[in-house]
Amino acid sequence: MKIFTLSTLTLAVSLAASTANANDFDDMDPITLRLAHVVNEQDGFHMAATKFEELVEERTGGKVAIEIYPNASLGDERTLLEGMQIGTVDMGVITNGPVANFVEEMAVFELPFLFPSPEAAYRVLDGEIGQELLDKLGDVNLKGLAYAERGFRNLTNSERAVNTPEDMDGLRIRVMENPVYTDTFRALGANAVPMAWTEALTAMQQGTIDGQENPVNVVYSFNLEETQNYMTLSRHTYAPALFVMGLPAWSQLPEAAQTVLEEAAQEAAEYERALNADMEAEQLASLEESGMQINASPDLEAFQAAVEPIYEQYGERFGDYLPRIREAIGQ
């Protein structure tokens, strides 16, 4: 079992006091909310969910309980979102890519090499632009609470070291079921294969795909070094994740509980961000010790040039969000 101590993490995250008062829940009937995600208990999503559970139950005096369902036990991410819409699932921690299938403008965050740093992404996500897009989820019977993170995504594969886009020619790479990802990897020369994450794990084991792209924490927590021999730290896309609820579940909560959920989601998201930053170097070292060859300095200029057509294809599709994001991060 992989275990790390988080000696700096408690100093990195400051949890603000809730604006809700414990007395607000004296007359509330207890309720249990089912929170689902598709990754395992070693993943940052689960740690964010666990922190959220702790904060909500503490601040509501146990009147709102959170029941966590990991490992895609209630379905893949699209299935979870559809379940939230109709009330069969209450909430989840969901990668931004599948959410963008419900609100297209969310896919602006998936554009390759958009964010130069995590801090730049946080400024946008936690600011006016991010809140506007969370609010748009209401149009599809969902409630966006806060942005956690999947993180900067990197390429892994079982076939060969990748330093330039030419090295990707013909590689069968699993991508999320989102057209921006599919078109990005086709522009890079790969054979992009959209599929759910649970299917991708089996496909890598069986060799029906050569690789995938995900942040270091996913590669680590799912032991992908067992099937993937090479990692390229391309950091080609910063992928947010969302604490998201179905409006059927949200609407049955009193206002005080809604306030607690929004505040707890933001704090749990910030906790997970700090967790990821704290652990990445150790995770990379562990993967390398396990035999994975890691290219820490690929030719990023060549990758950025290769994906310029994606901006021509999608740049105007997201209204004014792309220029507003670029202005917010000083590009």
C-alpha positions as CSV (number, residue, x, y, z in Angstrom):
1,M,0.0,0.0,0.0
2,K,1.3,3.5,-0.9
3,I,1.2,5.8,2.1
4,F,2.5,9.4,2.3
5,T,2.6,11.7,5.2
6,L,1.2,15.2,4.6
7,S,3.3,17.2,7.0
8,T,3.0,20.4,5.0
9,L,-0.6,20.0,4.0
10,T,-2.3,21.1,7.2
11,L,-0.3,24.3,7.0
12,A,-1.2,24.8,3.3
13,V,-5.0,24.7,3.7
14,S,-6.8,27.1,6.0
15,L,-10.5,26.2,6.5
16,A,-12.6,29.2,7.2
17,A,-15.5,29.2,9.6
18,S,-18.9,28.5,8.1
19,T,-21.4,31.3,7.9
20,A,-24.1,28.9,9.0
21,N,-25.0,28.4,12.6
22,A,-25.4,25.0,14.2
23,N,-28.8,26.2,15.6
24,D,-30.1,26.6,12.1
25,F,-30.5,22.8,11.9
26,D,-32.3,22.1,15.1
27,D,-35.7,21.6,13.3
28,M,-34.3,19.9,10.2
29,D,-35.1,16.3,9.5
30,P,-31.9,14.3,8.9
31,I,-31.0,13.6,5.3
32,T,-28.4,11.4,3.7
33,L,-26.9,12.5,0.3
34,R,-25.2,10.0,-2.0
35,L,-22.0,11.3,-3.4
36,A,-20.4,9.3,-6.2
37,H,-17.2,9.3,-8.1
38,V,-15.4,7.0,-10.5
39,V,-11.9,6.6,-9.0
40,N,-10.5,4.7,-6.1
41,E,-9.9,5.5,-2.5
42,Q,-6.3,6.5,-3.1
43,D,-7.3,9.3,-5.5
44,G,-7.6,13.0,-4.8
45,F,-11.3,12.9,-5.7
46,H,-12.0,10.5,-2.8
47,M,-9.9,12.6,-0.4
48,A,-11.8,15.7,-1.4
49,A,-15.1,13.9,-1.0
50,T,-14.0,12.7,2.4
51,K,-13.1,16.2,3.5
52,F,-16.4,17.4,2.2
53,E,-18.3,14.7,4.2
54,E,-16.4,15.7,7.4
55,L,-17.1,19.4,7.0
56,V,-20.8,19.0,6.1
57,E,-21.6,16.6,8.9
58,E,-19.8,18.7,11.5
59,R,-21.4,22.0,10.5
60,T,-24.9,20.6,10.3
61,G,-24.7,18.7,13.6
62,G,-25.1,15.5,11.6
63,K,-28.4,16.5,10.1
64,V,-26.8,16.2,6.6
65,A,-24.9,13.0,6.2
66,I,-22.8,12.2,3.1
67,E,-22.5,8.6,1.9
68,I,-19.6,8.2,-0.6
69,Y,-19.7,5.7,-3.5
70,P,-16.2,5.4,-5.1
71,N,-14.9,3.2,-7.9
72,A,-17.8,3.9,-10.4
73,S,-20.0,1.8,-8.2
74,L,-23.0,3.9,-9.4
75,G,-21.9,4.3,-13.0
76,D,-19.4,6.2,-15.2
77,E,-19.3,10.0,-15.0
78,R,-21.9,10.6,-17.7
79,T,-24.2,8.1,-16.1
80,L,-23.7,9.9,-12.7
81,L,-24.6,13.3,-14.2
82,E,-27.7,11.9,-15.8
83,G,-28.7,10.3,-12.5
84,M,-28.3,13.6,-10.7
85,Q,-30.6,15.2,-13.3
86,I,-33.4,12.8,-12.5
87,G,-32.7,12.3,-8.8
88,T,-31.3,8.8,-8.6
89,V,-27.9,10.1,-7.6
90,D,-27.6,13.2,-5.4
91,M,-24.1,14.5,-6.1
92,G,-20.6,13.7,-7.2
93,V,-17.0,14.8,-7.9
94,I,-16.9,14.8,-11.7
95,T,-14.2,15.6,-14.2
96,N,-14.9,18.7,-16.2
97,G,-14.7,16.9,-19.6
98,P,-18.0,14.9,-19.2
99,V,-19.7,18.0,-17.6
100,A,-19.0,19.9,-20.8
101,N,-21.2,17.5,-22.7
102,F,-24.1,19.1,-20.7
103,V,-22.9,22.7,-20.8
104,E,-20.7,23.2,-23.9
105,E,-19.1,26.4,-22.6
106,M,-17.4,24.4,-19.8
107,A,-15.2,22.8,-22.5
108,V,-13.3,26.1,-22.8
109,F,-11.2,25.0,-19.9
110,E,-10.2,21.9,-21.9
111,L,-8.4,23.9,-24.6
112,P,-4.8,22.7,-24.7
113,F,-2.1,24.8,-23.1
114,L,-4.6,27.4,-22.0
115,F,-3.5,27.8,-18.3
116,P,0.2,28.3,-17.7
117,S,0.0,27.4,-14.0
118,P,-2.4,26.0,-11.4
119,E,-2.6,29.5,-9.8
120,A,-3.8,31.0,-13.1
121,A,-6.5,28.3,-13.3
122,Y,-7.6,29.0,-9.8
123,R,-8.0,32.7,-10.4
124,V,-10.3,32.0,-13.3
125,L,-12.2,29.1,-11.7
126,D,-12.8,30.8,-8.3
127,G,-13.6,34.1,-9.9
128,E,-16.4,35.6,-12.0
129,I,-16.0,33.4,-15.1
130,G,-16.0,30.2,-13.1
131,Q,-19.1,31.2,-11.2
132,E,-20.9,32.1,-14.3
133,L,-20.3,28.7,-15.8
134,L,-21.3,26.9,-12.6
135,D,-24.6,28.9,-12.7
136,K,-25.2,27.6,-16.3
137,L,-25.5,24.1,-14.9
138,G,-28.9,25.1,-13.5
139,D,-30.2,25.2,-17.1
140,V,-29.7,21.4,-17.3
141,N,-31.1,20.5,-13.8
142,L,-27.7,20.5,-12.1
143,K,-26.1,22.6,-9.4
144,G,-22.4,23.4,-9.5
145,L,-21.0,23.9,-6.1
146,A,-17.2,24.4,-6.6
147,Y,-14.2,23.5,-8.7
148,A,-11.9,20.8,-7.4
149,E,-9.3,19.6,-9.8
150,R,-8.1,16.7,-11.9
151,G,-5.0,18.7,-12.6
152,F,-2.5,19.1,-15.4
153,R,-2.8,16.1,-17.7
154,N,0.2,14.1,-19.1
155,L,0.6,11.4,-21.6
156,T,1.5,7.8,-20.8
157,N,1.9,4.9,-23.2
158,S,3.2,1.3,-23.4
159,E,5.0,1.6,-26.7
160,R,7.8,4.2,-26.9
161,A,9.2,7.4,-25.4
162,V,7.4,10.6,-26.6
163,N,9.3,13.8,-27.0
164,T,7.6,15.5,-29.9
165,P,4.2,15.1,-31.7
166,E,5.8,13.0,-34.3
167,D,6.5,10.4,-31.7
168,M,2.7,10.0,-31.2
169,D,2.0,9.0,-34.7
170,G,-0.5,6.1,-34.7
171,L,-0.5,5.6,-30.9
172,R,-4.0,4.5,-29.7
173,I,-4.6,7.0,-26.9
174,R,-7.7,6.9,-24.7
175,V,-9.3,10.3,-24.2
176,M,-12.3,11.5,-22.3
177,E,-15.6,11.4,-24.1
178,N,-15.3,15.1,-25.1
179,P,-14.7,16.4,-28.6
180,V,-12.0,18.9,-27.6
181,Y,-9.9,16.1,-26.3
182,T,-10.6,13.9,-29.3
183,D,-9.7,16.6,-31.7
184,T,-6.6,17.7,-29.7
185,F,-5.1,14.3,-29.8
186,R,-5.9,13.8,-33.5
187,A,-4.1,17.1,-34.2
188,L,-1.1,15.6,-32.4
189,G,-1.1,12.6,-34.7
190,A,-2.5,10.0,-32.2
191,N,-5.4,7.7,-32.8
192,A,-7.7,9.2,-30.2
193,V,-10.1,6.7,-28.7
194,P,-12.9,8.2,-26.5
195,M,-14.1,5.9,-23.7
196,A,-15.1,5.9,-20.1
197,W,-12.3,5.5,-17.6
198,T,-13.5,2.2,-16.3
199,E,-13.3,0.8,-19.8
200,A,-9.9,2.3,-20.4
201,L,-8.3,0.4,-17.4
202,T,-9.4,-2.9,-19.0
203,A,-8.3,-1.8,-22.5
204,M,-4.8,-0.9,-21.2
205,Q,-4.5,-4.3,-19.5
206,Q,-5.6,-6.1,-22.7
207,G,-3.5,-3.9,-25.0
208,T,-6.3,-2.7,-27.1
209,I,-5.1,0.8,-26.5
210,D,-1.6,2.0,-26.1
211,G,-2.0,4.8,-23.6
212,Q,-4.0,7.5,-22.0
213,E,-3.6,11.0,-20.6
214,N,-4.2,12.0,-17.0
215,P,-2.5,13.9,-14.2
216,V,0.3,12.3,-12.2
217,N,-2.1,11.6,-9.3
218,V,-4.3,9.3,-11.5
219,V,-1.3,7.5,-13.0
220,Y,-0.1,6.9,-9.5
221,S,-3.3,5.9,-7.7
222,F,-4.3,3.5,-10.4
223,N,-0.8,1.8,-10.6
224,L,-0.6,2.6,-14.4
225,E,3.1,1.8,-14.3
226,E,2.0,-1.8,-14.5
227,T,0.8,-1.3,-18.1
228,Q,2.4,2.0,-19.1
229,N,6.1,2.1,-19.6
230,Y,6.5,5.7,-20.6
231,M,5.2,9.1,-19.3
232,T,5.7,12.4,-21.0
233,L,5.1,15.5,-18.7
234,S,3.3,17.3,-21.4
235,R,0.9,19.2,-19.1
236,H,-1.1,19.7,-22.2
237,T,-4.4,20.5,-20.4
238,Y,-5.4,21.7,-17.0
239,A,-8.6,19.7,-16.1
240,P,-10.9,21.1,-13.4
241,A,-13.3,18.8,-11.6
242,L,-16.6,19.8,-10.1
243,F,-18.5,19.2,-6.9
244,V,-21.9,19.0,-8.6
245,M,-25.4,18.2,-7.4
246,G,-28.7,17.4,-9.1
247,L,-31.3,20.1,-8.6
248,P,-33.8,17.5,-7.3
249,A,-31.5,16.9,-4.3
250,W,-30.4,20.5,-4.0
251,S,-34.0,21.8,-4.0
252,Q,-35.1,19.7,-1.1
253,L,-32.5,21.3,1.3
254,P,-33.2,24.3,3.5
255,E,-31.1,27.4,2.7
256,A,-28.8,26.9,5.7
257,A,-27.8,23.5,4.5
258,Q,-27.3,24.8,0.9
259,T,-24.9,27.4,2.3
260,V,-23.0,24.7,4.2
261,L,-22.7,22.5,1.1
262,E,-21.3,25.4,-1.0
263,E,-18.8,26.5,1.6
264,A,-17.7,22.9,2.3
265,A,-17.3,22.1,-1.4
266,Q,-15.0,25.1,-1.9
267,E,-12.9,24.2,1.2
268,A,-12.7,20.6,0.2
269,A,-11.7,21.6,-3.3
270,E,-8.9,23.8,-2.0
271,Y,-7.8,21.0,0.3
272,E,-7.5,18.6,-2.7
273,R,-5.6,21.2,-4.7
274,A,-3.0,21.5,-1.9
275,L,-2.9,17.7,-1.5
276,N,-2.1,17.3,-5.2
277,A,0.7,19.9,-5.1
278,D,2.1,18.4,-1.9
279,M,2.3,14.8,-3.3
280,E,3.2,15.1,-7.0
281,A,7.0,15.0,-6.6
282,E,6.8,11.9,-4.3
283,Q,4.4,10.2,-6.7
284,L,6.7,10.8,-9.7
285,A,9.6,9.5,-7.8
286,S,7.7,6.4,-6.9
287,L,6.6,5.8,-10.5
288,E,10.2,6.1,-11.7
289,E,11.4,3.7,-9.0
290,S,8.8,1.2,-10.3
291,G,10.4,1.3,-13.8
292,M,8.3,4.0,-15.6
293,Q,10.5,6.1,-17.9
294,I,9.5,9.8,-17.4
295,N,10.4,12.5,-19.9
296,A,10.2,15.7,-17.7
297,S,11.2,18.1,-20.5
298,P,9.5,17.3,-23.8
299,D,9.5,19.7,-26.8
300,L,6.5,21.8,-25.6
301,E,6.8,24.4,-28.3
302,A,6.3,21.6,-30.9
303,F,3.2,20.4,-29.0
304,Q,1.8,23.9,-28.7
305,A,2.3,24.5,-32.4
306,A,0.6,21.3,-33.3
307,V,-2.6,22.1,-31.5
308,E,-3.0,25.7,-32.9
309,P,-5.8,24.4,-35.2
310,I,-7.8,23.5,-32.1
311,Y,-8.1,27.2,-31.3
312,E,-9.1,28.0,-34.8
313,Q,-11.8,25.2,-34.6
314,Y,-13.1,26.0,-31.2
315,G,-12.1,29.5,-30.3
316,E,-15.3,31.2,-31.2
317,R,-17.6,28.3,-30.0
318,F,-17.5,29.4,-26.4
319,G,-18.7,32.9,-26.8
320,D,-16.5,35.5,-25.1
321,Y,-15.1,33.1,-22.5
322,L,-11.8,32.4,-24.2
323,P,-10.8,36.1,-24.6
324,R,-12.0,36.8,-21.1
325,I,-9.9,33.9,-19.7
326,R,-6.9,35.1,-21.6
327,E,-7.4,38.6,-20.2
328,A,-7.8,37.3,-16.7
329,I,-4.5,35.4,-16.8
330,G,-2.6,38.2,-18.6
331,Q,-2.1,36.5,-22.0
